[in-house]
Amino acid sequence: MNLESMTSLPLNKQIYAKYQLGPASHMTHLGNVEAIVRAGELRSYNLMRDHSYQNLANEDVQAGRAAKVVPPTGRPLHDYVPLYFGNRTPMVAVNQQHNQELVFIRFSLDLLTHGNLVITDGNARSASTVFRVFTQLTDLDILDPKAINTPKYKGNPELKRRKQAEILVPERLSLQHAYDFIAYSETAHHRLLEIFDRCGTRFNVLVRPGNWYFRTPNQGTP
């Protein structure tokens, strides 16, 4: 595909053609979904401080992120809603005993056109990570698509860091931009549909245990 034909495409298709990336995703606990759907948005950690919710993050990780300032903007990292370019990240591995409760909300990379979004070339908590405010397609040149897409990064700290490249959305991310939900099992799928029914809304749900989750030997078939 040549450059001229690419520029006529939506941004998400340009990104996939050039970098083989997309959509982006946010992981949450199934117990949070109803509140998220009723609010109609994801909110940053700082906006959620006074709210009760199921937190999947390790306390040490959150403490590290709380101390981080996003260099291009001077704002705390916890002022942003984090999305990941890749799936099966280390956080998913850490939480694999809770696969039935893990839900991924996917968003088209067209959201990068909304302005003031920051991209990182790796885990935002890392001291060596590069931050860049997204303004044009070539800003994504800081990313390592092979690292982002690899499921095998154990024992390689730098590969693991680059695997966790992020999109940082300031404060709020509307579910109007949501692409779909990913669930581990048909049981979780059914629970999501029940939530959507109670909220009077509907999102597409895909069951993808092999593509999005790590599975311990004793988990069996989802």
C-alpha positions in Angstrom: 0.0 0.0 0.0 1.5 3.4 -1.0 1.5 6.5 1.1 -1.1 8.3 -1.1 -3.6 5.5 -0.7 -3.0 5.3 3.0 -3.8 8.9 3.7 -7.3 8.4 2.3 -8.0 5.7 5.0 -9.3 6.2 8.5 -6.5 6.6 11.0 -7.0 3.1 12.6 -6.6 1.5 9.2 -3.5 3.6 8.4 -2.0 2.5 11.8 -2.7 -1.2 11.1 -1.3 -0.9 7.5 2.0 0.7 8.7 2.5 -0.8 12.2 0.1 -3.8 12.4 -1.4 -2.4 15.6 -4.9 -2.0 16.9 -7.4 -1.8 18.5 -6.3 -0.6 22.0 -7.7 -2.0 25.2 -8.4 -1.3 28.8 -8.6 -4.2 31.3 -11.1 -4.0 34.2 -12.8 -6.3 36.7 -16.2 -7.6 35.6 -17.6 -6.2 38.9 -16.8 -2.7 37.6 -18.6 -2.9 34.3 -22.0 -1.9 35.4 -20.7 1.3 37.0 -18.6 2.0 33.9 -21.6 1.5 31.6 -23.9 3.6 33.7 -21.4 6.4 33.8 -20.8 6.0 30.1 -17.1 6.4 30.5 -13.8 5.2 31.9 -12.2 7.6 34.4 -8.7 8.1 35.5 -7.3 6.8 38.8 -7.4 10.2 40.4 -11.0 10.8 39.4 -11.9 7.4 41.0 -10.2 8.0 44.4 -13.5 8.6 46.2 -15.3 5.8 44.5 -15.5 2.1 45.4 -14.4 -0.3 42.7 -12.5 -3.6 42.1 -8.8 -2.7 41.7 -6.7 -5.2 39.8 -3.4 -3.4 40.0 -0.6 -4.3 42.4 -0.2 -1.7 45.1 3.5 -1.3 44.4 2.7 -0.7 40.7 0.1 1.9 41.6 2.5 3.6 44.0 5.1 3.8 41.2 2.6 5.2 38.7 1.3 7.7 41.4 4.8 9.2 41.6 5.2 9.5 37.8 4.7 12.8 36.0 4.0 12.7 32.2 6.9 14.7 30.8 5.2 16.4 27.8 2.3 17.7 29.9 3.6 18.0 33.4 0.4 16.1 34.7 0.4 13.2 37.0 0.2 9.8 35.3 -2.8 9.0 37.4 -4.7 11.9 35.7 -4.9 9.6 32.6 -7.0 6.6 31.6 -4.4 4.0 30.3 -5.0 1.9 27.3 -2.5 -0.7 25.9 -1.6 -1.3 22.3 -1.0 -5.0 22.9 -2.8 -7.9 24.6 -1.6 -10.6 27.0 0.5 -8.0 28.9 2.3 -8.8 32.2 -0.7 -7.5 34.2 -2.9 -10.1 32.5 -0.4 -12.8 33.5 -0.4 -11.6 37.1 -4.2 -11.8 37.3 -4.7 -15.1 35.4 -6.2 -16.8 38.5 -9.1 -14.3 38.0 -9.6 -14.8 34.3 -13.4 -15.2 34.7 -13.5 -11.7 36.1 -11.1 -10.0 33.7 -12.8 -8.0 31.0 -11.2 -6.0 28.2 -12.8 -3.0 26.6 -11.4 -2.3 23.2 -11.2 1.1 21.4 -10.5 1.9 17.8 -7.2 3.8 17.4 -9.2 6.5 15.7 -9.5 7.9 19.2 -6.0 9.3 18.7 -7.5 12.0 16.6 -9.3 13.5 19.6 -6.3 15.5 20.7 -4.2 15.7 23.9 -3.5 12.0 24.0 -0.1 10.8 25.0 1.6 7.7 23.7 4.5 5.8 25.4 7.0 3.5 23.9 6.7 1.2 26.9 5.4 0.8 30.4 4.6 4.4 31.6 6.1 3.6 35.0 9.5 2.9 33.7 12.3 5.5 34.0 13.5 4.8 30.4 10.1 5.1 28.7 9.6 7.8 26.1 6.4 9.9 26.1 5.0 11.8 23.1 1.8 13.8 22.6 0.2 12.3 19.5 -0.2 14.8 16.6 0.5 12.7 13.5 0.9 9.1 12.3 4.7 9.2 12.4 4.6 9.8 16.2 4.0 6.1 16.4 7.5 5.4 15.1 8.6 5.3 18.8 6.7 2.1 19.2 8.1 -1.4 18.7 5.2 -3.4 17.0 7.0 -6.7 17.2 7.5 -6.3 21.0 3.9 -5.1 21.4 2.5 -8.1 19.5 4.7 -10.9 21.0 3.3 -13.2 23.6 6.8 -14.2 24.7 8.7 -11.7 26.7 9.6 -13.6 29.9 13.2 -13.1 31.0 13.7 -10.0 28.8 13.1 -6.8 30.9 13.4 -4.4 27.9 11.1 -6.5 25.7 8.7 -6.6 28.6 8.8 -2.8 28.9 8.2 -2.2 25.2 5.4 -4.8 25.2 3.5 -2.5 27.5 3.3 0.6 25.3 0.4 2.8 26.3 -2.1 5.4 25.2 -2.9 7.9 27.9 -6.3 9.6 27.7 -6.7 12.6 30.0 -9.2 12.1 32.7 -12.2 10.5 30.9 -12.8 8.2 28.0 -16.3 7.9 26.7 -17.7 4.5 25.9 -19.1 6.0 22.7 -15.7 5.2 21.3 -15.8 1.6 22.5 -15.3 -1.1 19.9 -16.3 -4.2 21.8 -15.8 -6.2 25.0 -13.6 -9.3 25.4 -14.6 -12.0 27.9 -12.9 -15.2 29.0 -15.9 -17.6 28.9 -19.5 -17.9 27.9 -20.4 -17.5 31.6 -18.6 -14.1 31.6 -20.2 -13.3 28.3 -23.7 -14.0 29.7 -23.0 -11.8 32.8 -21.9 -8.9 30.5 -25.1 -9.2 28.5 -27.2 -9.2 31.7 -25.4 -5.9 32.8 -26.0 -4.3 29.4 -29.7 -5.3 29.6 -30.0 -3.7 33.1 -28.4 -0.6 31.8 -30.5 -0.4 28.6 -27.6 -0.6 26.3 -25.7 -3.1 24.1 -22.1 -3.8 23.2 -20.7 -6.6 21.1 -18.9 -9.2 23.3 -16.3 -11.7 22.0 -15.2 -14.8 24.0 -11.4 -15.1 23.4 -9.7 -17.2 26.1 -6.8 -18.2 23.9 -6.0 -14.9 22.3 -6.3 -12.6 25.3 -5.7 -14.6 28.5 -3.0 -16.7 30.1 -4.2 -20.1 31.4 -2.8 -22.0 34.4 -2.8 -25.8 34.1 -5.6 -26.3 36.6 -8.1 -23.9 35.0 -9.3 -26.4 32.3 -11.7 -25.3 29.6 -13.4 -21.9 30.1 
